[in-house]
Amino acid sequence: MNLDHVFVCDNPALDFAATLRARRTRRFEMFAAPDRLDAWFLESGLVDAVAPHSTQADVERAQTVREAVYALVQARRRGEEYPEAELATVNAAARHPAAAPQLTAGGRRTEATPEGALSLVARQAVELLAGPDVPLLKECANPECTRIFVDRSRGMRRQWCGMESCGNKIKAAAYRARKKSPAASAPA
């Protein structure tokens, strides 16, 4: 399987919320079509198969849940009250029957409807926001990135959602800026 989505947030609900990229600037939608939503569910490892395949209505529902998850995570990070509409959205999605893993001759397999897969994501968000990892939530230090991640690094000093996606870009830009700077090139 060709992985098209990025999973750097250390939690499926946070990775799901990150499927709208560059929220502050150009806003890049990862769920541009139903097959992209199915691909995310599969690539995330939450399910092994989505049947029937997602429809445009499933994409719109997923986008609504995604935005609700993002709003709840941001509120929790800031120590604010949860927005009621977003709280209701995530809770409603979490109440739908989730996909149940099944034991097969080949091992564990989880098939889900789009609604069941979305319920798994919503339940992950509930567990995250009610669990012990809340103090570890950070937003990527890249000003163009809006990913929230769980910082499990030693000393909680992680700055970027991922080195490949943001860290290397920021470090390379800082290096180029230092090399261009007249003070950096002047002999001491």
C-alpha positions in Angstrom: 0.0 0.0 0.0 1.3 3.4 -0.9 1.1 5.7 2.2 -0.2 9.1 1.2 -1.0 10.4 4.7 1.3 11.5 7.5 1.0 10.0 11.0 3.3 12.0 13.3 1.0 13.1 16.1 1.2 10.0 18.2 -2.6 9.6 18.4 -5.0 8.7 15.6 -7.5 11.5 16.6 -4.7 14.1 16.3 -3.6 12.7 13.0 -7.2 12.8 11.8 -7.5 16.4 12.9 -4.3 17.2 10.9 -5.9 16.2 7.6 -6.7 19.8 7.0 -3.2 21.2 6.5 -2.0 24.8 6.8 -5.2 25.9 8.5 -3.9 29.5 9.0 -2.7 30.0 5.4 -3.6 28.1 2.3 -5.8 25.3 3.9 -5.0 22.0 2.1 -7.8 19.4 2.4 -6.6 15.8 2.5 -10.2 14.5 2.2 -10.8 15.8 -1.3 -12.7 12.7 -2.3 -14.3 9.6 -0.7 -11.4 7.4 -1.7 -9.0 9.7 0.2 -11.1 9.2 3.4 -11.1 5.4 2.9 -7.3 5.6 2.4 -6.8 7.5 5.6 -8.9 4.9 7.6 -6.7 2.1 6.1 -3.4 3.8 6.4 -4.1 4.8 10.0 -4.3 1.1 11.0 -7.6 1.6 12.7 -9.3 -0.7 10.2 -8.2 -3.2 7.6 -11.1 -2.7 5.2 -13.9 -0.1 4.7 -17.1 -1.5 3.3 -19.0 -0.2 1.7 -16.7 2.5 0.4 -17.2 6.1 1.7 -19.5 8.5 -0.1 -19.4 12.3 -0.4 -21.8 12.4 2.6 -19.3 10.4 4.6 -16.5 12.8 3.7 -18.6 15.8 4.8 -19.5 14.0 8.1 -15.8 13.2 8.6 -14.8 16.8 8.0 -17.3 17.9 10.5 -16.0 15.5 13.1 -12.5 16.4 12.3 -13.1 20.1 12.9 -14.9 19.3 16.1 -12.0 17.2 17.3 -9.5 20.0 16.4 -11.7 22.6 18.3 -11.9 20.4 21.4 -8.2 19.7 21.4 -7.4 23.4 21.1 -9.8 24.3 23.9 -8.4 21.6 26.1 -4.8 22.8 25.4 -5.8 26.4 26.3 -7.7 25.4 29.5 -11.0 26.7 28.0 -14.5 25.3 28.2 -15.3 22.9 25.4 -17.5 24.4 22.7 -20.9 22.7 23.1 -21.6 22.1 19.4 -18.2 20.4 18.8 -18.6 18.4 22.0 -22.0 17.2 20.8 -20.6 16.3 17.4 -17.7 14.2 18.7 -20.0 12.5 21.3 -22.6 11.7 18.6 -19.9 10.1 16.4 -18.5 8.1 19.3 -22.0 6.7 20.1 -22.3 5.0 16.7 -21.3 1.3 16.8 -17.5 1.1 16.2 -15.8 -1.6 14.2 -15.1 -4.7 16.2 -11.9 -6.7 15.5 -12.5 -10.3 14.5 -10.2 -13.2 14.7 -9.6 -15.0 11.4 -7.4 -17.8 10.3 -4.9 -15.1 9.2 -5.0 -13.2 12.4 -6.8 -10.1 13.6 -9.0 -8.2 11.0 -11.2 -5.2 11.4 -13.7 -4.3 8.7 -15.8 -1.1 9.2 -18.4 1.0 7.6 -17.3 4.6 7.1 -19.5 5.5 10.1 -17.9 2.7 12.2 -14.4 3.8 11.3 -15.3 7.4 12.2 -16.7 6.2 15.5 -13.3 4.7 16.3 -11.7 8.1 15.6 -14.2 9.9 17.8 -13.6 7.4 20.6 -9.8 8.0 20.3 -10.5 11.7 20.7 -12.6 11.1 23.8 -9.9 8.9 25.4 -7.2 11.4 24.6 -9.1 14.4 26.0 -10.2 12.6 29.1 -6.8 10.9 29.6 -3.4 11.5 31.1 -1.8 12.7 27.9 -3.5 16.2 27.9 -0.4 17.9 29.5 1.7 16.5 26.7 -0.3 18.1 23.9 1.7 20.7 21.8 1.2 22.5 18.6 4.0 22.3 16.0 6.4 25.3 16.2 6.3 25.7 12.4 4.1 28.8 11.9 2.5 27.3 8.8 1.7 24.0 10.5 -1.3 23.5 12.8 -0.7 19.9 13.8 -1.1 19.1 17.5 1.0 16.2 18.7 1.7 14.3 21.9 5.2 15.2 23.1 6.7 12.1 24.7 10.2 13.3 24.2 12.6 13.4 27.1 12.2 16.6 28.9 9.2 17.5 26.7 11.4 19.5 24.4 10.0 18.4 21.0 9.1 21.4 18.9 7.9 20.0 15.6 5.2 17.5 14.7 7.8 15.6 12.7 11.4 16.2 11.6 10.6 15.2 8.0 7.5 17.3 7.7 8.4 20.4 9.6 11.6 20.2 11.6 14.1 19.9 8.7 12.4 22.7 6.8 12.7 25.1 9.8 16.2 24.1 10.6 17.3 24.4 7.0 15.7 27.9 6.7 17.4 29.0 9.9 20.8 27.8 8.6 20.3 29.6 5.3 19.4 32.8 7.2 22.5 32.5 9.4 24.7 32.0 6.3 23.2 35.0 4.6 23.5 37.3 7.6 26.4 39.8 7.3 27.3 39.3 10.9 27.7 35.6 10.3 30.1 36.1 7.4 32.2 38.9 8.8 35.6 37.8 10.2 36.0 38.2 14.0 
